[in-house]
Amino acid sequence: MNSVIECLVTRRSVREFTDKAISPDNLMQILEAALFAPSGMNMQSWHFSAVTNKTLIKSLAASIGREIRRSDYDFYQPAALIIPSNLPTNPLGKDDNACAIENIMIAAHSLGIGSVWINQLQGISFVPEIRSILTEMQVPTENEVYGIVALGYAKNANIPVPERKGQYVIL
């Protein structure tokens, strides 16, 4: 198996992180991989905010928690968040961001960094309290957030392989 395919099939969603910080160099490499994701009509109308400030991360988590009525919400206490956002006028913005999120997660895994896709911001990124925090995180005010990636080093490196339920056929 080549190294790219091995990276794809060994990546797992990490929901328990250590306190170890992610280096700025590794964050830059991950963000660069996001920029090279495919985008419909090559519009590339996305924006990426990488947040390592624990106070801001906790503030956003608490605000989302209030909105979704989960008092314990905390993004799994990551070392960093990458927040892709896109213009709501781009009809392919959500799809483009999904491709970028996949690139972020694969790039992180290739560097030994765990990740998990966070969906809770979908549909609530314009709630005033949440938008205020996103603006502080330099997410453009006109952009919508469809998903976030929480990043950090896994507490448990031996996450079991979940059963594969999908099917494929070769004709």
C-alpha positions in Angstrom: 0.0 0.0 0.0 1.4 3.4 -0.9 1.9 6.0 1.8 -1.0 8.2 0.7 -3.5 5.4 0.7 -2.1 4.2 4.1 -2.6 7.7 5.5 -6.2 7.7 4.2 -7.1 4.3 5.7 -5.3 4.7 9.1 -6.8 8.2 9.9 -9.3 8.1 12.8 -11.5 10.7 14.5 -9.8 11.7 17.7 -12.0 12.8 20.6 -9.5 12.9 23.4 -6.5 15.1 23.1 -3.3 15.8 25.1 -2.3 19.3 26.2 0.6 19.3 23.7 0.6 22.4 21.4 0.8 22.1 17.7 3.8 23.9 16.1 3.2 26.9 13.9 5.1 25.0 11.1 2.7 22.1 11.3 -0.4 24.4 11.3 1.0 26.1 8.2 1.5 22.8 6.4 -2.1 21.8 7.3 -3.5 25.1 6.1 -1.5 24.8 2.9 -3.1 21.4 2.3 -6.5 23.0 2.8 -5.8 25.6 0.2 -5.0 22.9 -2.4 -8.4 21.1 -1.9 -10.6 21.0 -5.0 -13.2 23.7 -5.3 -16.2 23.9 -7.7 -15.4 26.1 -10.7 -12.0 26.7 -9.0 -13.7 29.6 -7.1 -11.6 29.1 -4.0 -13.9 31.5 -2.1 -13.1 30.0 1.3 -11.2 31.4 4.2 -9.4 29.5 7.0 -8.9 30.7 10.5 -6.5 28.6 12.7 -7.2 29.2 16.4 -4.8 28.1 19.1 -6.0 30.6 21.8 -7.6 28.4 24.5 -9.7 31.2 25.8 -11.3 31.9 22.4 -11.8 28.1 21.8 -13.5 27.8 25.2 -15.6 30.9 24.5 -16.8 29.6 21.1 -17.6 26.1 22.6 -19.6 27.7 25.4 -21.5 29.9 23.1 -22.3 26.9 20.8 -23.2 24.8 23.8 -25.8 27.4 24.9 -27.3 27.5 21.4 -27.6 23.7 21.1 -28.4 23.3 24.8 -25.4 21.2 25.7 -23.8 22.7 28.8 -20.8 20.4 28.6 -19.8 21.2 25.0 -16.1 21.7 24.6 -14.9 20.5 21.1 -13.1 17.7 23.0 -10.6 20.3 24.3 -8.3 20.5 21.3 -5.0 22.2 20.9 -6.3 24.1 17.9 -9.3 24.6 15.7 -9.3 25.2 12.0 -12.4 27.0 10.9 -13.1 27.0 7.2 -15.7 29.4 6.1 -17.2 30.3 2.7 -19.4 32.9 1.0 -23.1 31.9 1.4 -23.5 33.1 -2.2 -21.2 30.4 -3.5 -23.7 27.5 -4.3 -20.8 25.1 -3.9 -19.3 26.6 -0.7 -20.4 23.8 1.6 -19.0 21.2 -0.8 -15.7 23.1 -1.2 -15.3 23.3 2.5 -16.0 19.6 2.9 -13.1 18.9 0.5 -10.9 21.3 2.4 -11.8 19.7 5.7 -10.8 16.3 4.4 -7.5 17.7 3.3 -7.0 19.2 6.7 -7.7 15.9 8.4 -5.4 13.9 6.2 -2.6 16.4 6.3 -2.9 16.5 10.2 -2.8 12.7 10.3 0.3 12.6 8.1 2.0 14.8 10.7 0.9 12.6 13.6 -1.8 15.1 14.7 -5.3 13.8 15.5 -8.5 15.5 14.2 -12.2 15.4 14.4 -14.8 17.0 12.2 -17.2 19.3 14.2 -20.6 20.0 12.6 -22.4 21.9 15.3 -21.9 25.3 13.7 -23.9 24.4 10.6 -26.9 26.7 10.5 -25.9 28.8 13.6 -22.8 30.7 12.5 -24.9 33.9 12.2 -26.4 33.8 15.7 -25.1 37.1 17.1 -23.2 35.7 20.1 -21.5 33.1 18.0 -20.8 35.5 15.1 -19.2 37.9 17.5 -16.7 35.2 18.6 -16.1 34.1 15.0 -15.4 37.7 14.1 -12.8 37.8 16.9 -11.4 34.6 15.3 -11.1 36.6 12.0 -13.8 34.6 10.2 -15.1 37.1 7.6 -18.4 38.5 8.8 -20.1 37.6 5.5 -18.9 34.0 5.5 -20.8 31.0 6.7 -19.2 28.2 8.7 -20.3 24.6 7.8 -17.9 22.7 9.8 -14.8 23.0 12.0 -11.8 20.7 12.5 -10.5 20.2 16.1 -6.8 19.3 16.1 -4.5 17.9 18.8 -2.3 15.0 19.7 -4.4 11.9 20.6 -4.4 10.7 24.2 -4.9 7.2 22.8 -2.9 6.3 19.7 -4.7 2.9 19.3 -8.2 4.0 18.2 -9.9 0.9 16.9 -10.9 0.6 13.3 -14.7 1.0 13.0 -16.6 -1.4 10.9 -16.8 -0.3 7.3 -20.4 -0.3 6.2 -20.2 1.1 2.7 -20.0 -1.0 -0.4 -18.4 -0.7 -3.7 -18.5 -2.5 -7.1 -16.1 -2.6 -10.0 -17.7 -3.0 -13.4 
